[in-house]
């Protein structure tokens, strides 16, 4: 696997992933994507030649709607998705409000939010267009995910709080125990 087209192909060939994407699309959300571990884990499983899918804790569906940032709306959307695919750990977030959690300037779109995910290899999203073609966004590029490199997005090297968020995530996720070929980059504490 060396390019975006191949990432799209492995997703198109995965019936479970396509069902997830079709369910998310059915919500008709503005600027929506299924992102993060949903895409990253598929790539890493493929590069590790795993025959079974690595379970992921949640399916991250994001969208961007500054007109309605009520968190209750996200919970309603999760319930709708649970009714469609009940055994799926859905997590729906409106990125028009999530910048507050990350202590960043307001995001301008869902892709802008993805571009600020803690790890470059996680800053990935996919969705279906009107003809159900898989669309991939990778605002930090795909080289790190394809080279099995985990490193911080530059936004998570700028201050001690974000450095701590990145390093705590790396410790908590313990990805190397699942995908042993990974190379993990830690941030040197310069404060």
LOSE-685982 format. One record per residue (C-alpha): residue in three letters; chain; residue number from 1; x, y, z. Coordinates in nm, 2 decimals, always signed. Layout:
<drenses>
ALA|A|NUM|X|Y|Z .
...
</drenses>
This chain:
<drenses>
UNK|A|1|+0.00|+0.00|+0.00 .
UNK|A|2|+0.16|+0.32|-0.11 .
UNK|A|3|-0.11|+0.58|-0.20 .
UNK|A|4|-0.45|+0.72|-0.13 .
UNK|A|5|-0.61|+0.52|-0.40 .
UNK|A|6|-0.50|+0.20|-0.23 .
UNK|A|7|-0.64|+0.32|+0.10 .
UNK|A|8|-0.97|+0.39|-0.06 .
UNK|A|9|-0.97|+0.04|-0.23 .
UNK|A|10|-0.92|-0.15|+0.10 .
UNK|A|11|-1.21|+0.04|+0.25 .
UNK|A|12|-1.43|-0.02|-0.05 .
UNK|A|13|-1.36|-0.39|-0.03 .
UNK|A|14|-1.45|-0.40|+0.34 .
UNK|A|15|-1.83|-0.46|+0.37 .
UNK|A|16|-1.84|-0.36|+0.74 .
UNK|A|17|-1.67|-0.03|+0.67 .
UNK|A|18|-1.90|+0.04|+0.38 .
UNK|A|19|-2.20|-0.03|+0.60 .
UNK|A|20|-2.07|+0.22|+0.86 .
UNK|A|21|-2.02|+0.48|+0.59 .
UNK|A|22|-2.37|+0.43|+0.45 .
UNK|A|23|-2.52|+0.46|+0.79 .
UNK|A|24|-2.33|+0.78|+0.86 .
UNK|A|25|-2.43|+0.92|+0.52 .
UNK|A|26|-2.79|+0.86|+0.59 .
UNK|A|27|-2.79|+1.13|+0.86 .
UNK|A|28|-2.74|+1.39|+0.59 .
UNK|A|29|-2.51|+1.59|+0.81 .
UNK|A|30|-2.32|+1.90|+0.69 .
UNK|A|31|-1.95|+1.84|+0.63 .
UNK|A|32|-1.95|+1.49|+0.78 .
UNK|A|33|-1.66|+1.23|+0.80 .
UNK|A|34|-1.59|+0.90|+0.97 .
UNK|A|35|-1.24|+0.95|+1.09 .
UNK|A|36|-0.94|+0.87|+1.31 .
UNK|A|37|-0.91|+0.51|+1.42 .
UNK|A|38|-1.17|+0.39|+1.18 .
UNK|A|39|-0.93|+0.46|+0.89 .
UNK|A|40|-0.59|+0.44|+1.07 .
UNK|A|41|-0.66|+0.09|+1.22 .
UNK|A|42|-0.76|-0.05|+0.88 .
UNK|A|43|-0.44|+0.07|+0.73 .
UNK|A|44|-0.22|-0.06|+1.01 .
UNK|A|45|-0.41|-0.39|+1.01 .
UNK|A|46|-0.34|-0.43|+0.64 .
UNK|A|47|+0.02|-0.33|+0.67 .
UNK|A|48|+0.06|-0.59|+0.95 .
UNK|A|49|-0.11|-0.85|+0.74 .
UNK|A|50|-0.37|-0.92|+1.01 .
UNK|A|51|-0.64|-1.15|+0.90 .
UNK|A|52|-0.88|-1.03|+1.17 .
UNK|A|53|-0.99|-0.67|+1.23 .
UNK|A|54|-0.84|-0.50|+1.54 .
UNK|A|55|-1.14|-0.39|+1.75 .
UNK|A|56|-1.17|-0.01|+1.79 .
UNK|A|57|-1.33|+0.15|+2.09 .
UNK|A|58|-1.56|+0.38|+1.89 .
UNK|A|59|-1.66|+0.48|+1.54 .
UNK|A|60|-1.59|+0.86|+1.52 .
UNK|A|61|-1.85|+1.04|+1.31 .
UNK|A|62|-1.78|+1.41|+1.29 .
UNK|A|63|-1.96|+1.70|+1.12 .
UNK|A|64|-1.95|+2.07|+1.12 .
UNK|A|65|-2.27|+2.27|+1.20 .
UNK|A|66|-2.21|+2.60|+1.38 .
UNK|A|67|-2.59|+2.67|+1.37 .
UNK|A|68|-2.66|+2.39|+1.63 .
UNK|A|69|-2.38|+2.32|+1.88 .
UNK|A|70|-2.61|+2.15|+2.14 .
UNK|A|71|-2.44|+1.84|+2.26 .
UNK|A|72|-2.78|+1.68|+2.30 .
UNK|A|73|-2.81|+1.68|+1.92 .
UNK|A|74|-2.50|+1.46|+1.90 .
UNK|A|75|-2.66|+1.21|+2.14 .
UNK|A|76|-2.98|+1.20|+1.92 .
UNK|A|77|-2.77|+1.13|+1.62 .
UNK|A|78|-2.58|+0.85|+1.80 .
UNK|A|79|-2.92|+0.69|+1.89 .
UNK|A|80|-3.03|+0.71|+1.52 .
UNK|A|81|-2.71|+0.53|+1.42 .
UNK|A|82|-2.75|+0.27|+1.70 .
UNK|A|83|-3.09|+0.19|+1.56 .
UNK|A|84|-2.94|+0.14|+1.22 .
UNK|A|85|-2.63|-0.06|+1.33 .
UNK|A|86|-2.69|-0.15|+1.70 .
UNK|A|87|-2.37|-0.34|+1.77 .
UNK|A|88|-2.15|-0.04|+1.67 .
UNK|A|89|-1.99|+0.19|+1.92 .
UNK|A|90|-2.09|+0.52|+1.77 .
UNK|A|91|-1.95|+0.85|+1.88 .
UNK|A|92|-2.09|+1.16|+1.70 .
UNK|A|93|-1.93|+1.50|+1.75 .
UNK|A|94|-2.00|+1.84|+1.60 .
UNK|A|95|-1.66|+1.99|+1.54 .
UNK|A|96|-1.81|+2.34|+1.55 .
UNK|A|97|-1.78|+2.31|+1.93 .
UNK|A|98|-1.49|+2.07|+1.98 .
UNK|A|99|-1.22|+2.33|+1.96 .
UNK|A|100|-1.31|+2.42|+2.32 .
UNK|A|101|-1.21|+2.08|+2.44 .
UNK|A|102|-0.88|+2.10|+2.26 .
UNK|A|103|-0.82|+2.46|+2.38 .
UNK|A|104|-0.77|+2.58|+2.02 .
UNK|A|105|-0.91|+2.85|+1.80 .
UNK|A|106|-1.25|+2.77|+1.65 .
UNK|A|107|-1.23|+2.52|+1.36 .
UNK|A|108|-1.35|+2.64|+1.02 .
UNK|A|109|-1.47|+2.29|+0.90 .
UNK|A|110|-1.46|+1.93|+0.99 .
UNK|A|111|-1.14|+1.88|+0.78 .
UNK|A|112|-0.98|+2.17|+0.97 .
UNK|A|113|-1.06|+1.98|+1.29 .
UNK|A|114|-0.91|+1.66|+1.15 .
UNK|A|115|-0.60|+1.86|+1.06 .
UNK|A|116|-0.56|+1.93|+1.43 .
UNK|A|117|-0.59|+1.57|+1.57 .
UNK|A|118|-0.31|+1.48|+1.81 .
UNK|A|119|-0.12|+1.24|+1.58 .
UNK|A|120|-0.06|+1.28|+1.21 .
UNK|A|121|-0.14|+0.92|+1.14 .
UNK|A|122|-0.48|+0.96|+1.30 .
UNK|A|123|-0.57|+1.28|+1.10 .
UNK|A|124|-0.77|+1.09|+0.84 .
UNK|A|125|-1.13|+1.08|+0.74 .
UNK|A|126|-1.35|+0.91|+0.49 .
UNK|A|127|-1.70|+0.96|+0.36 .
UNK|A|128|-1.92|+0.88|+0.07 .
UNK|A|129|-2.01|+1.12|-0.21 .
UNK|A|130|-2.35|+1.13|-0.37 .
UNK|A|131|-2.27|+0.82|-0.58 .
UNK|A|132|-2.13|+0.63|-0.28 .
UNK|A|133|-1.77|+0.67|-0.39 .
UNK|A|134|-1.53|+0.67|-0.10 .
UNK|A|135|-1.36|+1.01|-0.04 .
UNK|A|136|-1.05|+1.03|+0.17 .
UNK|A|137|-0.92|+1.34|+0.35 .
UNK|A|138|-0.57|+1.34|+0.49 .
UNK|A|139|-0.48|+1.70|+0.58 .
UNK|A|140|-0.15|+1.59|+0.74 .
UNK|A|141|-0.08|+1.36|+0.45 .
UNK|A|142|-0.07|+0.98|+0.44 .
UNK|A|143|+0.30|+0.91|+0.47 .
UNK|A|144|+0.31|+0.86|+0.85 .
UNK|A|145|+0.02|+0.62|+0.86 .
UNK|A|146|+0.17|+0.42|+0.56 .
UNK|A|147|+0.52|+0.42|+0.72 .
UNK|A|148|+0.37|+0.31|+1.05 .
UNK|A|149|+0.50|+0.63|+1.22 .
UNK|A|150|+0.32|+0.78|+1.52 .
UNK|A|151|+0.42|+1.14|+1.58 .
UNK|A|152|+0.26|+1.44|+1.71 .
UNK|A|153|+0.07|+1.69|+1.49 .
UNK|A|154|+0.27|+2.02|+1.52 .
UNK|A|155|-0.02|+2.17|+1.72 .
UNK|A|156|+0.06|+1.92|+1.99 .
UNK|A|157|+0.42|+2.03|+2.03 .
UNK|A|158|+0.35|+2.40|+2.10 .
UNK|A|159|+0.28|+2.40|+2.47 .
UNK|A|160|+0.31|+2.18|+2.77 .
UNK|A|161|-0.06|+2.11|+2.80 .
UNK|A|162|-0.09|+1.98|+2.45 .
UNK|A|163|+0.23|+1.79|+2.48 .
UNK|A|164|+0.09|+1.62|+2.78 .
UNK|A|165|-0.23|+1.54|+2.59 .
UNK|A|166|-0.03|+1.37|+2.31 .
UNK|A|167|+0.20|+1.17|+2.54 .
UNK|A|168|-0.09|+1.06|+2.77 .
UNK|A|169|-0.28|+0.94|+2.46 .
UNK|A|170|+0.03|+0.74|+2.34 .
UNK|A|171|+0.06|+0.58|+2.68 .
UNK|A|172|-0.31|+0.50|+2.72 .
UNK|A|173|-0.36|+0.37|+2.36 .
UNK|A|174|-0.05|+0.14|+2.38 .
UNK|A|175|-0.07|+0.09|+2.00 .
UNK|A|176|+0.27|-0.07|+1.98 .
UNK|A|177|+0.14|-0.37|+2.17 .
UNK|A|178|-0.12|-0.42|+1.90 .
UNK|A|179|+0.08|-0.32|+1.59 .
UNK|A|180|+0.44|-0.40|+1.68 .
UNK|A|181|+0.59|-0.25|+1.36 .
UNK|A|182|+0.50|+0.10|+1.47 .
UNK|A|183|+0.76|+0.36|+1.55 .
UNK|A|184|+0.64|+0.60|+1.82 .
UNK|A|185|+0.78|+0.95|+1.85 .
UNK|A|186|+0.76|+1.12|+2.19 .
UNK|A|187|+0.79|+1.49|+2.24 .
UNK|A|188|+1.09|+1.61|+2.44 .
UNK|A|189|+0.97|+1.82|+2.73 .
UNK|A|190|+1.14|+2.16|+2.67 .
UNK|A|191|+0.97|+2.35|+2.95 .
</drenses>
